[in-house]
Amino acid sequence: MAPLERPIVVADAGPLIHLDELACLDLLADFSTVHTTEHVWREVLRHRPALMPVAIAGLRIERSAWPVGSAVMVMAEAFDLDAGEVSALGLMQHFSADLFLCDDAAARLVAESMGYGVHGTVGLVIRAIRRQQRTKQQVLEILRAIPTRSTLFIKLSLLAQICNEVEQEG
Amino acid sequence: MKTMTIECPDQLHEQLQTLVTAGWVKDANQAAVEALRRFLESHRPELMEEQLRKDVEWGLHGAA
């Protein structure tokens, strides 16, 4: 399938790190551009120092910083978001973006309260069936490898339920 | 009360010591407990499970 012009996508560090760990960064090629910030990219490199930006098709690391509004800043502080997450939310506001890729529960909560669509690594991996990037069997293998191959933490019983659901519906 | 021993990056430790020295927090222990409390408040299991279920729904049936 051709990359989607919409949604406008902004990525936090988590999905970039976890998709790299799972050898699934190519899934992001389904979006024409994936915006992120220098703050976020620095965090990615702390975890994946060998990762090069060119490994992510459509990745655009924005050099400018767009501050978030004061109401968002209050929430970001209350939920103790880190500098990367705050910078990514600023980018979401700047681009009036549609989709925030994020695995952090608190950052997701703040972004959802701002009205954004927010999804994480698990959603992107499962979406690969619908977007014909992976077969159902391949996706199930990736999901089952999360505890051993990635630093994404998911309760094992919940992961098993998710795999069952994908097996039946995907 | 339980005693926890943690390893933390040098930079975080320096920032924490700066806060303590300036008098913004009583000591590193108080700051660590407060940070842990905030983390636990925003990472409730039911919230994380709900978010993952939304991911699954979007992944299987989403529009984009």
gemmi code that builds the backbone of each chain (N, CA, C; Angstrom):
import gemmi

chains = {
    "A": [
        ("MET", (0.840, -1.203, 0.000), (0.000, 0.000, 0.000), (0.873, 1.251, 0.000)),
        ("ALA", (0.394, 2.305, -0.650), (1.142, 3.572, -0.671), (1.057, 4.230, 0.695)),
        ("PRO", (2.115, 4.984, 1.100), (2.063, 5.667, 2.389), (0.879, 6.630, 2.468)),
        ("LEU", (0.304, 6.746, 3.653), (-0.842, 7.627, 3.855), (-0.386, 9.075, 4.026)),
        ("GLU", (-1.044, 10.009, 3.305), (-0.765, 11.439, 3.498), (-1.248, 11.876, 4.876)),
        ("ARG", (-2.414, 11.406, 5.261), (-2.937, 11.624, 6.598), (-2.920, 10.274, 7.300)),
        ("PRO", (-2.788, 10.200, 8.567), (-2.715, 11.296, 9.512), (-1.321, 11.929, 9.565)),
        ("ILE", (-1.303, 13.167, 10.081), (-0.018, 13.782, 10.419), (0.438, 13.152, 11.732)),
        ("VAL", (1.643, 12.615, 11.720), (2.097, 11.772, 12.831), (3.292, 12.401, 13.547)),
        ("VAL", (3.244, 12.374, 14.858), (4.381, 12.790, 15.691), (4.749, 11.603, 16.582)),
        ("ALA", (6.043, 11.319, 16.667), (6.474, 10.162, 17.459), (7.241, 10.581, 18.705)),
        ("ASP", (6.900, 9.932, 19.804), (7.692, 10.017, 21.026), (8.762, 8.911, 20.951)),
        ("ALA", (9.632, 8.875, 21.932), (10.777, 7.954, 21.855), (10.358, 6.475, 21.942)),
        ("GLY", (9.375, 6.176, 22.791), (9.039, 4.776, 23.070), (8.818, 3.920, 21.827)),
        ("PRO", (7.879, 4.294, 20.961), (7.638, 3.460, 19.780), (8.860, 3.341, 18.865)),
        ("LEU", (9.657, 4.400, 18.752), (10.866, 4.309, 17.907), (11.838, 3.294, 18.501)),
        ("ILE", (11.995, 3.336, 19.802), (12.893, 2.394, 20.484), (12.356, 0.964, 20.374)),
        ("HIS", (11.093, 0.798, 20.709), (10.533, -0.553, 20.774), (10.392, -1.185, 19.382)),
        ("LEU", (10.011, -0.381, 18.391), (9.927, -0.938, 17.030), (11.312, -1.333, 16.529)),
        ("ASP", (12.324, -0.562, 16.880), (13.691, -0.932, 16.487), (14.088, -2.243, 17.161)),
        ("GLU", (13.792, -2.365, 18.442), (14.124, -3.605, 19.158), (13.444, -4.815, 18.513)),
        ("LEU", (12.249, -4.581, 17.964), (11.477, -5.681, 17.372), (11.720, -5.808, 15.866)),
        ("ALA", (12.702, -5.037, 15.352), (13.005, -5.032, 13.908), (11.760, -4.708, 13.086)),
        ("CYS", (11.000, -3.724, 13.550), (9.745, -3.364, 12.882), (9.671, -1.882, 12.512)),
        ("LEU", (10.796, -1.213, 12.441), (10.752, 0.216, 12.111), (10.135, 0.463, 10.737)),
        ("ASP", (10.212, -0.524, 9.856), (9.653, -0.353, 8.514), (8.141, -0.112, 8.547)),
        ("LEU", (7.478, -0.480, 9.648), (6.034, -0.246, 9.732), (5.709, 1.239, 9.638)),
        ("LEU", (6.657, 2.084, 10.041), (6.411, 3.530, 10.011), (6.418, 4.077, 8.587)),
        ("ALA", (6.933, 3.300, 7.652), (6.959, 3.748, 6.257), (5.549, 3.882, 5.692)),
        ("ASP", (4.562, 3.389, 6.432), (3.177, 3.510, 5.979), (2.653, 4.942, 6.143)),
        ("PHE", (3.391, 5.750, 6.887), (3.023, 7.167, 7.027), (3.994, 7.981, 6.173)),
        ("SER", (3.481, 8.989, 5.480), (4.368, 9.716, 4.565), (5.484, 10.421, 5.332)),
        ("THR", (5.165, 10.968, 6.498), (6.177, 11.623, 7.335), (5.901, 11.302, 8.793)),
        ("VAL", (6.967, 11.043, 9.523), (6.848, 10.877, 10.978), (7.713, 11.967, 11.599)),
        ("HIS", (7.050, 12.935, 12.203), (7.778, 14.048, 12.813), (8.212, 13.676, 14.222)),
        ("THR", (9.379, 14.162, 14.597), (9.776, 14.052, 15.997), (10.678, 15.248, 16.337)),
        ("THR", (11.118, 15.310, 17.578), (11.915, 16.461, 18.006), (13.343, 16.010, 18.332)),
        ("GLU", (14.224, 16.983, 18.419), (15.608, 16.652, 18.779), (15.679, 16.049, 20.184)),
        ("HIS", (14.856, 16.578, 21.099), (14.800, 16.024, 22.464), (14.477, 14.529, 22.411)),
        ("VAL", (13.440, 14.209, 21.643), (13.006, 12.813, 21.541), (14.112, 11.975, 20.913)),
        ("TRP", (14.710, 12.499, 19.840), (15.726, 11.714, 19.152), (16.925, 11.443, 20.061)),
        ("ARG", (17.275, 12.426, 20.888), (18.382, 12.196, 21.834), (18.034, 11.058, 22.803)),
        ("GLU", (16.782, 11.030, 23.223), (16.374, 9.945, 24.122), (16.435, 8.602, 23.398)),
        ("VAL", (16.010, 8.589, 22.140), (16.083, 7.352, 21.355), (17.534, 6.861, 21.302)),
        ("LEU", (18.450, 7.780, 21.047), (19.858, 7.389, 20.901), (20.475, 6.918, 22.212)),
        ("ARG", (19.945, 7.390, 23.324), (20.435, 6.885, 24.614), (20.166, 5.388, 24.739)),
        ("HIS", (19.036, 4.954, 24.171), (18.658, 3.531, 24.258), (19.146, 2.728, 23.059)),
        ("ARG", (19.195, 3.363, 21.899), (19.574, 2.673, 20.661), (20.668, 3.491, 19.963)),
        ("PRO", (21.878, 3.493, 20.530), (22.936, 4.382, 20.020), (23.341, 4.124, 18.572)),
        ("ALA", (23.080, 2.940, 18.067), (23.490, 2.637, 16.687), (22.422, 3.032, 15.666)),
        ("LEU", (21.273, 3.456, 16.147), (20.172, 3.752, 15.218), (20.434, 5.049, 14.447)),
        ("MET", (20.299, 4.986, 13.137), (20.481, 6.157, 12.284), (19.112, 6.657, 11.822)),
        ("PRO", (18.942, 7.971, 11.712), (17.644, 8.487, 11.256), (17.207, 7.915, 9.911)),
        ("VAL", (18.164, 7.625, 9.032), (17.787, 7.117, 7.705), (17.155, 5.731, 7.777)),
        ("ALA", (17.293, 5.089, 8.925), (16.685, 3.763, 9.078), (15.165, 3.856, 9.199)),
        ("ILE", (14.667, 5.071, 9.400), (13.223, 5.255, 9.567), (12.710, 6.070, 8.391)),
        ("ALA", (12.049, 5.396, 7.469), (11.546, 6.077, 6.271), (10.590, 7.190, 6.677)),
        ("GLY", (10.799, 8.368, 6.135), (9.883, 9.472, 6.396), (10.125, 10.197, 7.705)),
        ("LEU", (11.158, 9.785, 8.449), (11.402, 10.460, 9.733), (11.908, 11.874, 9.490)),
        ("ARG", (11.340, 12.805, 10.211), (11.787, 14.188, 10.120), (12.021, 14.708, 11.538)),
        ("ILE", (13.294, 14.965, 11.845), (13.630, 15.478, 13.177), (13.579, 16.998, 13.116)),
        ("GLU", (12.599, 17.567, 13.790), (12.394, 19.010, 13.729), (13.427, 19.718, 14.603)),
        ("ARG", (14.142, 20.655, 14.012), (15.205, 21.358, 14.745), (14.642, 22.465, 15.626)),
        ("SER", (13.510, 23.015, 15.221), (12.921, 24.086, 16.028), (12.104, 23.489, 17.161)),
        ("ALA", (11.920, 24.268, 18.192), (11.091, 23.822, 19.318), (9.852, 24.699, 19.391)),
        ("TRP", (8.706, 24.068, 19.578), (7.462, 24.821, 19.728), (6.927, 24.584, 21.129)),
        ("PRO", (6.888, 25.632, 21.919), (6.435, 25.447, 23.300), (4.958, 25.094, 23.361)),
        ("VAL", (4.593, 24.346, 24.362), (3.174, 24.018, 24.553), (2.503, 25.172, 25.288)),
        ("GLY", (1.188, 25.227, 25.191), (0.436, 26.253, 25.906), (0.515, 26.042, 27.406)),
        ("SER", (0.110, 27.095, 28.143), (0.281, 27.022, 29.594), (-0.584, 25.936, 30.229)),
        ("ALA", (-1.785, 25.727, 29.688), (-2.661, 24.691, 30.262), (-2.024, 23.312, 30.097)),
        ("VAL", (-1.446, 23.084, 28.930), (-0.787, 21.802, 28.687), (0.443, 21.664, 29.578)),
        ("MET", (1.143, 22.789, 29.749), (2.349, 22.750, 30.582), (2.002, 22.364, 32.014)),
        ("VAL", (0.887, 22.877, 32.505), (0.462, 22.538, 33.866), (0.204, 21.035, 33.967)),
        ("MET", (-0.480, 20.500, 32.948), (-0.750, 19.050, 32.956), (0.547, 18.249, 32.835)),
        ("ALA", (1.429, 18.736, 31.977), (2.700, 18.025, 31.774), (3.489, 17.966, 33.078)),
        ("GLU", (3.442, 19.071, 33.820), (4.155, 19.082, 35.103), (3.452, 18.195, 36.121)),
        ("ALA", (2.129, 18.266, 36.129), (1.377, 17.449, 37.088), (1.622, 15.960, 36.852)),
        ("PHE", (1.747, 15.597, 35.567), (1.956, 14.189, 35.242), (3.432, 13.848, 35.083)),
        ("ASP", (4.269, 14.843, 35.376), (5.705, 14.597, 35.407), (6.252, 14.104, 34.063)),
        ("LEU", (5.768, 14.703, 32.975), (6.272, 14.313, 31.662), (7.707, 14.788, 31.498)),
        ("ASP", (8.502, 14.037, 30.725), (9.879, 14.461, 30.528), (9.972, 15.456, 29.369)),
        ("ALA", (11.177, 16.000, 29.175), (11.359, 17.068, 28.188), (11.016, 16.587, 26.777)),
        ("GLY", (11.340, 15.344, 26.477), (11.034, 14.813, 25.154), (9.539, 14.749, 24.903)),
        ("GLU", (8.808, 14.271, 25.900), (7.353, 14.167, 25.744), (6.712, 15.546, 25.595)),
        ("VAL", (7.192, 16.492, 26.386), (6.649, 17.852, 26.295), (6.962, 18.450, 24.918)),
        ("SER", (8.184, 18.229, 24.435), (8.542, 18.783, 23.127), (7.697, 18.144, 22.025)),
        ("ALA", (7.402, 16.858, 22.157), (6.577, 16.181, 21.151), (5.146, 16.722, 21.175)),
        ("LEU", (4.642, 17.022, 22.370), (3.298, 17.609, 22.454), (3.285, 19.001, 21.824)),
        ("GLY", (4.378, 19.739, 21.986), (4.491, 21.046, 21.330), (4.437, 20.898, 19.821)),
        ("LEU", (5.075, 19.858, 19.318), (5.062, 19.579, 17.882), (3.654, 19.190, 17.428)),
        ("MET", (2.956, 18.402, 18.244), (1.577, 18.031, 17.919), (0.726, 19.289, 17.742)),
        ("GLN", (0.891, 20.233, 18.670), (0.114, 21.473, 18.581), (0.499, 22.273, 17.345)),
        ("HIS", (1.793, 22.367, 17.087), (2.282, 23.176, 15.969), (1.733, 22.671, 14.641)),
        ("PHE", (1.750, 21.355, 14.452), (1.312, 20.782, 13.177), (-0.184, 20.470, 13.154)),
        ("SER", (-0.874, 20.749, 14.256), (-2.257, 20.259, 14.381), (-2.303, 18.797, 13.949)),
        ("ALA", (-1.398, 18.037, 14.517), (-1.223, 16.641, 14.103), (-2.413, 15.788, 14.539)),
        ("ASP", (-2.554, 14.640, 13.878), (-3.680, 13.759, 14.150), (-3.321, 12.635, 15.100)),
        ("LEU", (-2.089, 12.179, 15.005), (-1.741, 10.939, 15.699), (-0.413, 11.083, 16.440)),
        ("PHE", (-0.447, 10.774, 17.721), (0.751, 10.805, 18.561), (1.132, 9.366, 18.863)),
        ("LEU", (2.330, 8.987, 18.474), (2.818, 7.630, 18.754), (3.585, 7.655, 20.061)),
        ("CYS", (3.083, 6.955, 21.050), (3.647, 7.083, 22.390), (3.319, 5.834, 23.204)),
        ("ASP", (4.272, 5.394, 24.009), (4.041, 4.232, 24.869), (3.978, 4.599, 26.340)),
        ("ASP", (4.162, 5.845, 26.676), (4.156, 6.238, 28.085), (2.735, 6.561, 28.529)),
        ("ALA", (2.296, 5.916, 29.591), (0.901, 6.048, 30.029), (0.546, 7.492, 30.365)),
        ("ALA", (1.426, 8.180, 31.065), (1.105, 9.546, 31.484), (1.052, 10.485, 30.284)),
        ("ALA", (2.017, 10.363, 29.381), (2.035, 11.231, 28.198), (0.824, 10.951, 27.312)),
        ("ARG", (0.446, 9.688, 27.248), (-0.739, 9.336, 26.461), (-1.980, 9.991, 27.050)),
        ("LEU", (-2.061, 9.965, 28.375), (-3.211, 10.555, 29.054), (-3.312, 12.047, 28.750)),
        ("VAL", (-2.186, 12.739, 28.830), (-2.186, 14.187, 28.568), (-2.571, 14.441, 27.108)),
        ("ALA", (-1.994, 13.681, 26.181), (-2.287, 13.887, 24.757), (-3.756, 13.619, 24.454)),
        ("GLU", (-4.305, 12.573, 25.069), (-5.729, 12.279, 24.851), (-6.606, 13.402, 25.389)),
        ("SER", (-6.190, 13.964, 26.519), (-6.975, 15.062, 27.083), (-6.908, 16.300, 26.190)),
        ("MET", (-5.872, 16.370, 25.340), (-5.764, 17.470, 24.385), (-6.565, 17.171, 23.119)),
        ("GLY", (-7.158, 15.990, 23.055), (-8.007, 15.634, 21.932), (-7.297, 14.901, 20.808)),
        ("TYR", (-6.066, 14.473, 21.039), (-5.320, 13.804, 19.985), (-5.575, 12.295, 19.997)),
        ("GLY", (-5.467, 11.701, 18.829), (-5.407, 10.255, 18.759), (-4.022, 9.813, 19.205)),
        ("VAL", (-3.974, 8.832, 20.067), (-2.688, 8.362, 20.592), (-2.629, 6.844, 20.536)),
        ("HIS", (-1.580, 6.323, 19.951), (-1.404, 4.881, 19.944), (0.060, 4.536, 20.090)),
        ("GLY", (0.299, 3.289, 20.510), (1.668, 2.892, 20.807), (2.142, 1.734, 19.954)),
        ("THR", (3.235, 1.157, 20.393), (3.904, 0.097, 19.645), (2.963, -1.069, 19.335)),
        ("VAL", (2.202, -1.491, 20.334), (1.314, -2.644, 20.126), (0.298, -2.344, 19.030)),
        ("GLY", (-0.270, -1.152, 19.051), (-1.231, -0.776, 18.017), (-0.602, -0.771, 16.631)),
        ("LEU", (0.606, -0.240, 16.549), (1.295, -0.174, 15.250), (1.590, -1.571, 14.708)),
        ("VAL", (1.984, -2.458, 15.601), (2.309, -3.823, 15.165), (1.040, -4.529, 14.671)),
        ("ILE", (-0.051, -4.404, 15.431), (-1.295, -5.071, 15.031), (-1.857, -4.446, 13.747)),
        ("ARG", (-1.718, -3.145, 13.638), (-2.190, -2.431, 12.444), (-1.537, -2.967, 11.171)),
        ("ALA", (-0.351, -3.539, 11.323), (0.390, -4.035, 10.157), (-0.387, -5.115, 9.408)),
        ("ILE", (-1.297, -5.817, 10.087), (-2.126, -6.816, 9.384), (-3.092, -6.081, 8.459)),
        ("ARG", (-3.794, -5.118, 9.057), (-4.801, -4.356, 8.299), (-4.178, -3.616, 7.129)),
        ("ARG", (-2.952, -3.137, 7.314), (-2.283, -2.369, 6.261), (-1.435, -3.261, 5.355)),
        ("GLN", (-1.570, -4.553, 5.537), (-0.898, -5.548, 4.688), (0.631, -5.391, 4.690)),
        ("GLN", (1.146, -5.008, 5.849), (2.604, -4.926, 5.990), (3.174, -6.227, 6.557)),
        ("ARG", (2.356, -6.965, 7.283), (2.734, -8.246, 7.865), (1.517, -9.169, 7.805)),
        ("THR", (1.795, -10.476, 7.807), (0.696, -11.428, 7.926), (0.293, -11.526, 9.399)),
        ("LYS", (-0.873, -12.103, 9.621), (-1.324, -12.284, 11.003), (-0.308, -13.116, 11.796)),
        ("GLN", (0.205, -14.163, 11.148), (1.157, -15.035, 11.834), (2.428, -14.259, 12.210)),
        ("GLN", (2.900, -13.431, 11.301), (4.094, -12.627, 11.599), (3.833, -11.683, 12.768)),
        ("VAL", (2.660, -11.065, 12.771), (2.328, -10.135, 13.857), (2.252, -10.870, 15.192)),
        ("LEU", (1.670, -12.048, 15.179), (1.599, -12.827, 16.417), (3.002, -13.171, 16.931)),
        ("GLU", (3.892, -13.495, 16.013), (5.274, -13.793, 16.433), (5.939, -12.561, 17.039)),
        ("ILE", (5.682, -11.402, 16.448), (6.267, -10.157, 16.980), (5.701, -9.864, 18.373)),
        ("LEU", (4.377, -9.989, 18.498), (3.743, -9.714, 19.796), (4.302, -10.649, 20.873)),
        ("ARG", (4.439, -11.906, 20.531), (4.926, -12.882, 21.522), (6.387, -12.646, 21.876)),
        ("ALA", (7.110, -11.956, 20.995), (8.536, -11.686, 21.256), (8.746, -10.431, 22.104)),
        ("ILE", (7.676, -9.674, 22.339), (7.835, -8.400, 23.073), (8.546, -8.588, 24.417)),
        ("PRO", (8.178, -9.568, 25.237), (8.842, -9.668, 26.555), (10.324, -9.993, 26.475)),
        ("THR", (10.740, -10.695, 25.442), (12.148, -11.107, 25.371), (12.991, -10.206, 24.486)),
        ("ARG", (12.389, -9.610, 23.475), (13.182, -8.828, 22.524), (13.067, -7.328, 22.703)),
        ("SER", (12.165, -6.883, 23.554), (12.007, -5.430, 23.685), (11.973, -5.013, 25.145)),
        ("THR", (12.100, -3.724, 25.353), (12.027, -3.168, 26.703), (10.631, -2.616, 27.000)),
        ("LEU", (9.669, -2.973, 26.146), (8.279, -2.572, 26.376), (7.673, -3.531, 27.394)),
        ("PHE", (7.177, -2.991, 28.480), (6.638, -3.840, 29.538), (5.128, -3.985, 29.387)),
        ("ILE", (4.695, -5.224, 29.288), (3.260, -5.531, 29.234), (3.014, -6.727, 30.140)),
        ("LYS", (1.948, -6.637, 30.934), (1.584, -7.777, 31.776), (1.389, -8.998, 30.877)),
        ("LEU", (2.029, -10.107, 31.227), (2.032, -11.274, 30.345), (0.631, -11.816, 30.068)),
        ("SER", (-0.225, -11.796, 31.104), (-1.580, -12.326, 30.891), (-2.354, -11.444, 29.911)),
        ("LEU", (-2.109, -10.133, 29.968), (-2.775, -9.224, 29.030), (-2.239, -9.443, 27.614)),
        ("LEU", (-0.936, -9.645, 27.501), (-0.347, -9.903, 26.182), (-0.939, -11.178, 25.575)),
        ("ALA", (-1.145, -12.185, 26.414), (-1.748, -13.435, 25.922), (-3.170, -13.173, 25.421)),
        ("GLN", (-3.925, -12.353, 26.153), (-5.283, -12.006, 25.717), (-5.259, -11.273, 24.379)),
        ("ILE", (-4.311, -10.358, 24.258), (-4.187, -9.582, 23.013), (-3.879, -10.526, 21.847)),
        ("CYS", (-2.968, -11.462, 22.069), (-2.617, -12.418, 21.012), (-3.840, -13.247, 20.617)),
        ("ASN", (-4.621, -13.658, 21.607), (-5.847, -14.417, 21.305), (-6.803, -13.604, 20.448)),
        ("GLU", (-6.950, -12.333, 20.819), (-7.871, -11.470, 20.082), (-7.409, -11.290, 18.635)),
        ("VAL", (-6.107, -11.096, 18.473), (-5.563, -10.936, 17.119), (-5.747, -12.229, 16.329)),
        ("GLU", (-5.516, -13.336, 17.002), (-5.655, -14.641, 16.344), (-7.080, -14.834, 15.822)),
        ("GLN", (-8.055, -14.403, 16.615), (-9.448, -14.628, 16.235), (-9.985, -13.588, 15.258)),
        ("GLU", (-9.506, -12.339, 15.410), (-10.112, -11.253, 14.624), (-9.214, -10.729, 13.508)),
        ("GLY", (-7.914, -10.877, 13.680), (-6.995, -10.221, 12.748), (-7.072, -10.803, 11.342)),
    ],
    "B": [
        ("MET", (7.930, 1.161, 56.806), (8.746, 1.728, 55.726), (9.737, 0.679, 55.230)),
        ("LYS", (9.925, 0.658, 53.919), (10.893, -0.250, 53.297), (12.093, 0.560, 52.806)),
        ("THR", (13.222, -0.105, 52.758), (14.421, 0.544, 52.226), (14.671, 0.028, 50.817)),
        ("MET", (14.841, 0.973, 49.858), (15.153, 0.602, 48.483), (16.515, 1.180, 48.120)),
        ("THR", (17.296, 0.421, 47.410), (18.569, 0.928, 46.906), (18.456, 1.025, 45.389)),
        ("ILE", (18.728, 2.208, 44.836), (18.592, 2.365, 43.386), (19.893, 2.875, 42.779)),
        ("GLU", (20.079, 2.548, 41.496), (21.178, 3.139, 40.732), (20.568, 4.191, 39.827)),
        ("CYS", (21.175, 5.361, 39.767), (20.618, 6.379, 38.886), (21.742, 7.053, 38.103)),
        ("PRO", (21.428, 7.524, 36.869), (22.463, 8.171, 36.051), (23.089, 9.360, 36.781)),
        ("ASP", (24.369, 9.603, 36.500), (25.095, 10.696, 37.165), (24.371, 12.031, 37.026)),
        ("GLN", (23.868, 12.274, 35.801), (23.251, 13.580, 35.557), (22.021, 13.787, 36.441)),
        ("LEU", (21.207, 12.743, 36.571), (20.029, 12.849, 37.433), (20.444, 13.094, 38.880)),
        ("HIS", (21.469, 12.379, 39.295), (21.947, 12.523, 40.664), (22.428, 13.951, 40.923)),
        ("GLU", (23.155, 14.503, 39.946), (23.652, 15.882, 40.112), (22.501, 16.873, 40.201)),
        ("GLN", (21.490, 16.680, 39.330), (20.335, 17.582, 39.357), (19.626, 17.496, 40.701)),
        ("LEU", (19.512, 16.291, 41.215), (18.849, 16.084, 42.495), (19.631, 16.771, 43.617)),
        ("GLN", (20.944, 16.603, 43.594), (21.768, 17.216, 44.627), (21.671, 18.736, 44.587)),
        ("THR", (21.551, 19.281, 43.360), (21.399, 20.731, 43.220), (20.125, 21.209, 43.907)),
        ("LEU", (19.036, 20.446, 43.700), (17.765, 20.797, 44.349), (17.884, 20.724, 45.865)),
        ("VAL", (18.536, 19.677, 46.325), (18.683, 19.491, 47.782), (19.525, 20.626, 48.364)),
        ("THR", (20.647, 20.913, 47.707), (21.547, 21.960, 48.199), (20.845, 23.314, 48.247)),
        ("ALA", (20.005, 23.564, 47.221), (19.299, 24.850, 47.169), (18.144, 24.908, 48.159)),
        ("GLY", (17.806, 23.778, 48.736), (16.759, 23.767, 49.753), (15.365, 23.548, 49.224)),
        ("TRP", (15.216, 23.099, 47.945), (13.885, 22.868, 47.393), (13.274, 21.575, 47.915)),
        ("VAL", (14.106, 20.647, 48.255), (13.621, 19.416, 48.907), (14.508, 19.138, 50.113)),
        ("LYS", (13.918, 18.373, 51.060), (14.647, 18.118, 52.311), (15.902, 17.286, 52.044)),
        ("ASP", (15.718, 16.210, 51.291), (16.852, 15.346, 50.968), (16.503, 14.482, 49.756)),
        ("ALA", (17.490, 13.729, 49.290), (17.289, 12.897, 48.100), (16.204, 11.863, 48.340)),
        ("ASN", (16.103, 11.365, 49.541), (15.104, 10.364, 49.877), (13.691, 10.909, 49.658)),
        ("GLN", (13.445, 12.115, 50.172), (12.121, 12.721, 50.021), (11.789, 12.915, 48.536)),
        ("ALA", (12.766, 13.377, 47.775), (12.547, 13.613, 46.345), (12.244, 12.303, 45.615)),
        ("ALA", (12.973, 11.252, 45.959), (12.762, 9.965, 45.285), (11.379, 9.406, 45.602)),
        ("VAL", (10.952, 9.542, 46.850), (9.617, 9.042, 47.230), (8.531, 9.824, 46.489)),
        ("GLU", (8.713, 11.163, 46.409), (7.731, 11.989, 45.703), (7.683, 11.630, 44.219)),
        ("ALA", (8.861, 11.402, 43.609), (8.919, 11.018, 42.193), (8.223, 9.679, 41.974)),
        ("LEU", (8.453, 8.754, 42.898), (7.830, 7.432, 42.789), (6.317, 7.545, 42.926)),
        ("ARG", (5.871, 8.391, 43.874), (4.431, 8.572, 44.075), (3.790, 9.107, 42.794)),
        ("ARG", (4.418, 10.116, 42.189), (3.870, 10.700, 40.960), (3.836, 9.674, 39.828)),
        ("PHE", (4.905, 8.891, 39.736), (4.955, 7.873, 38.681), (3.806, 6.875, 38.857)),
        ("LEU", (3.611, 6.430, 40.085), (2.569, 5.428, 40.337), (1.174, 5.999, 40.087)),
        ("GLU", (0.989, 7.295, 40.393), (-0.317, 7.922, 40.152), (-0.656, 7.939, 38.665)),
        ("SER", (0.361, 8.163, 37.836), (0.098, 8.305, 36.394), (0.327, 6.999, 35.633)),
        ("HIS", (0.662, 5.926, 36.318), (0.870, 4.638, 35.659), (0.060, 3.550, 36.372)),
        ("ARG", (-1.222, 3.853, 36.562), (-2.092, 2.862, 37.203), (-2.314, 1.692, 36.237)),
        ("PRO", (-2.322, 0.465, 36.759), (-2.475, -0.702, 35.888), (-3.715, -0.640, 35.001)),
        ("GLU", (-4.850, -0.181, 35.583), (-6.086, -0.171, 34.791), (-6.000, 0.825, 33.639)),
        ("LEU", (-5.252, 1.921, 33.864), (-5.072, 2.915, 32.803), (-4.233, 2.327, 31.667)),
        ("MET", (-3.131, 1.677, 32.036), (-2.254, 1.111, 31.005), (-2.966, 0.015, 30.218)),
        ("GLU", (-3.798, -0.772, 30.933), (-4.542, -1.827, 30.244), (-5.561, -1.227, 29.283)),
        ("GLU", (-6.227, -0.163, 29.728), (-7.209, 0.499, 28.866), (-6.536, 1.054, 27.607)),
        ("GLN", (-5.354, 1.641, 27.785), (-4.639, 2.193, 26.637), (-4.242, 1.091, 25.654)),
        ("LEU", (-3.799, -0.045, 26.190), (-3.415, -1.152, 25.304), (-4.627, -1.709, 24.553)),
        ("ARG", (-5.766, -1.752, 25.229), (-6.969, -2.248, 24.555), (-7.388, -1.298, 23.431)),
        ("LYS", (-7.186, 0.002, 23.653), (-7.458, 0.965, 22.570), (-6.505, 0.730, 21.392)),
        ("ASP", (-5.254, 0.410, 21.719), (-4.273, 0.103, 20.664), (-4.730, -1.091, 19.831)),
        ("VAL", (-5.208, -2.124, 20.520), (-5.638, -3.332, 19.826), (-6.822, -3.008, 18.908)),
        ("GLU", (-7.788, -2.281, 19.445), (-8.971, -1.919, 18.667), (-8.579, -1.111, 17.430)),
        ("TRP", (-7.689, -0.139, 17.630), (-7.216, 0.685, 16.499), (-6.439, -0.176, 15.505)),
        ("GLY", (-5.595, -1.019, 16.044), (-4.788, -1.852, 15.164), (-5.649, -2.761, 14.289)),
        ("LEU", (-6.690, -3.330, 14.894), (-7.528, -4.277, 14.154), (-8.555, -3.576, 13.267)),
        ("HIS", (-9.147, -2.498, 13.799), (-10.317, -1.939, 13.111), (-10.240, -0.438, 12.831)),
        ("GLY", (-9.124, 0.206, 13.157), (-9.039, 1.665, 13.007), (-9.140, 2.113, 11.565)),
        ("ALA", (-9.361, 3.409, 11.399), (-9.532, 3.953, 10.053), (-8.204, 4.344, 9.424)),
        ("ALA", (-7.257, 4.756, 10.231), (-6.009, 5.288, 9.665), (-4.894, 4.256, 9.747)),
    ],
}
model = gemmi.Model(1)
for chain_id, residues in chains.items():
    chain = gemmi.Chain(chain_id)
    for i, (resn, *xyz) in enumerate(residues, 1):
        res = gemmi.Residue()
        res.name, res.seqid = resn, gemmi.SeqId(i, " ")
        for name, pos in zip(("N", "CA", "C"), xyz):
            atom = gemmi.Atom()
            atom.name, atom.element = name, gemmi.Element(name[0])
            atom.pos, atom.b_iso = gemmi.Position(*pos), 0.0
            res.add_atom(atom)
        chain.add_residue(res)
    model.add_chain(chain)
structure = gemmi.Structure()
structure.add_model(model)
structure.setup_entities()
